[in-house]
């Protein structure tokens, strides 16, 4: 299994359990690792045979920016579902970082892994 990655995808969204958080947009940062076999894409040099990370980025940006969740866990799970069901990615490791959620910490969030490594 090869991995196509996308790191530091920053998106403004409405997320949180507190009343004030439900009224403002806050940044989250997504890091993705997507399992694939790059051999065919390398052989053909065609985007149609590759994981199109620009398409992945645009789809997640649209979804996350339009969403409203209380928990980063829910946001991560929905993003993984999009990647697996809509984008045909068999395995994904995804982290969602809710910047500034804990004032004494640089980062806070969740990392999930879904699907089968092949």
N, C-alpha and C positions, 0 to 999 in steps of 0.2 A: 504494500500500500504506500502510495506517495501522498504528500500533504500539500495542499494549496492553502496559504494563510492570508489573513487580512487582519492587521493589527491597528489599534488606535482609532477605530471608527467612532467618532464623536457625534452624538445625536442629542438634540434637545427634546425632552419629553415630559409628560406629566406623570410623576411617580412618587408614591409615598403614602404613609398611613396617617399623617397629621393633616389637619384641616388646611393649614397654610400651604402644604405641599401640593394639595389638590387644586390650588389656585394659580400656580406658577409653573413655568417650564424649568427643568433642571437638566444638566448634562449627564449623560451616561456614556461610557466608553465600552465598545465591544471589541473583543479579540476573538478571531475565529481560526480554527484549523479544520479543514475539510478533507476527508479521505477520498482519494481517487487514484486512478492509474493514468499517469501522464504520458505513457508510451505512445498511444495513438496520436495525441495532440502533437507530441514531439515529432512523430513521423510525418504527419500531414501538414503541420504548421498552420492549422486552421482553428479559429476560435470555436467553431461548431463542435470540435472534438475535445474541447477543454472546459474546465470550470471557468465560467466567465465571471471573474471577481468583480468587474464593474457592474454587471447585472445583479449580482448578489448584493453588492453595496447599495445600489439604488433601491432594490426591493426592501431591504432592511431599513434603510433611512426613511422610506415612505411609511412603512408599517410602524416603526417605533415612534416617529414624530407625531403620528396621528393617534397613538394609543394612550390609554389611561389605565395604569395598574397601581396597586398598592405595594406589591412586592417585586423585587428584582428576580426572585425565583420564577414568578409567573411570566415575566417578560422574557427571561432566558428560555423557558420551556416553549413559549409561542414562537420565538425566533428559530429554535431548533426544529420545530414542526414545519415551519416555512421552508427551511433549508432542505429538509429531508423529503417532504411531500411535494413541494412546488418545484424545487431546483434539482431534485433527483440525487441528492448527496446521501450516500449510504451511511457515512459516519461523520460526526461532527463533535468537536470539542469547542465550547463557547464560554467565554467569560463576560460577565456584565459587571462593570465597575461603576458604582454610584459615587462619583467624586464628591468629597466633602460631607458625606452622610454622618461621619464621626469626626468631630473636629480635631481630635488628637491623632488620627490615622491618615496616612497619605492616600490609601485606597481602601475600599470596602466593597464587597460584592459576592458573587457566586460564580463557580465554574461547574458546568455540567458537560457530560459526555453522553451522546445518544447514538445508537446504531451499532453496527458490527464492523470491527476492523477486519479488512480482508487483504 
